[in-house]
């Protein structure tokens, strides 16, 4: 699995929000929230992001499955989710 921070994007304005249809293992359709990320196109949002939604690039990262990964989701090989970084103050 590869993770890519979206902090390099200049602003929230460069990320569009929308929905896309994902197809499960047996052809079941899922209407899923998605973000149009420059350079990657429409990417489905993880459940974690949908439950605590943001379009702030500082709080987002891409998760991309690799062919050798033990678990690869059926619906998409790329997802956008919230970062795993926790800041202490």
C-alpha positions as CSV (number, residue, x, y, z in Angstrom):
1,X,0.0,0.0,0.0
2,X,1.2,3.5,-0.8
3,X,0.0,6.6,1.0
4,X,0.3,10.1,-0.4
5,X,-0.3,13.3,1.6
6,X,-2.4,15.9,-0.2
7,X,-0.7,18.8,1.7
8,X,1.0,19.8,-1.6
9,X,-2.3,21.0,-3.0
10,X,-2.7,24.8,-2.8
11,X,-6.2,25.0,-1.5
12,X,-9.5,23.4,-0.8
13,X,-10.8,25.1,-4.0
14,X,-8.8,22.7,-6.1
15,X,-10.8,19.7,-4.8
16,X,-14.3,19.1,-6.1
17,X,-16.9,17.0,-4.2
18,X,-19.4,14.6,-5.7
19,X,-20.5,11.0,-5.8
20,X,-19.5,8.0,-7.8
21,X,-20.9,4.4,-8.2
22,X,-18.7,1.6,-7.0
23,X,-19.3,-2.0,-7.8
24,X,-18.8,-4.8,-5.3
25,X,-17.6,-8.4,-5.8
26,X,-21.0,-9.7,-7.0
27,X,-22.0,-6.6,-9.0
28,X,-23.8,-4.8,-6.1
29,X,-23.7,-1.0,-6.7
30,X,-22.7,1.5,-4.0
31,X,-23.3,5.2,-4.3
32,X,-20.2,6.6,-2.6
33,X,-19.0,10.2,-1.8
34,X,-15.9,11.1,-3.8
35,X,-13.4,13.9,-4.3
36,X,-12.0,15.0,-7.7
37,X,-8.3,15.4,-6.8
38,X,-6.1,17.1,-9.3
39,X,-3.8,14.6,-11.0
40,X,-5.8,11.6,-9.8
41,X,-9.4,12.3,-10.9
42,X,-12.4,11.1,-9.0
43,X,-11.4,9.1,-5.9
44,X,-13.9,7.5,-3.5
45,X,-13.9,8.6,0.1
46,X,-13.2,6.2,2.9
47,X,-15.9,5.6,5.6
48,X,-13.6,7.4,8.0
49,X,-13.6,10.5,5.8
50,X,-17.4,10.3,5.2
51,X,-18.1,10.2,8.9
52,X,-15.9,13.3,9.5
53,X,-15.8,15.0,6.2
54,X,-13.4,17.7,5.0
55,X,-11.8,18.9,1.8
56,X,-8.8,20.5,3.5
57,X,-5.7,19.1,1.8
58,X,-3.7,19.3,5.1
59,X,-6.1,16.7,6.5
60,X,-6.3,14.3,3.6
61,X,-4.2,11.5,2.1
62,X,-4.5,9.0,-0.7
63,X,-4.3,5.2,0.0
64,X,-3.3,3.2,-3.1
65,X,-3.3,-0.6,-3.2
66,X,-0.3,-2.4,-4.6
67,X,-0.5,-5.8,-6.5
68,X,1.4,-7.5,-3.6
69,X,-0.9,-6.2,-0.8
70,X,-2.5,-8.9,1.3
71,X,-5.9,-7.1,1.1
72,X,-7.1,-5.2,-1.9
73,X,-10.6,-3.7,-1.8
74,X,-12.8,-5.0,-4.6
75,X,-14.5,-1.6,-5.2
76,X,-11.5,0.6,-5.8
77,X,-7.7,0.4,-5.7
78,X,-7.4,4.0,-4.6
79,X,-9.2,5.8,-1.7
80,X,-9.0,9.3,-0.1
81,X,-9.1,9.3,3.7
82,X,-8.2,11.5,6.6
83,X,-4.5,11.6,7.6
84,X,-3.3,9.4,10.5
85,X,-1.2,12.2,11.9
86,X,-2.2,13.4,15.3
87,X,-0.7,16.7,16.6
88,X,0.0,17.3,20.3
89,X,-0.2,20.8,21.7
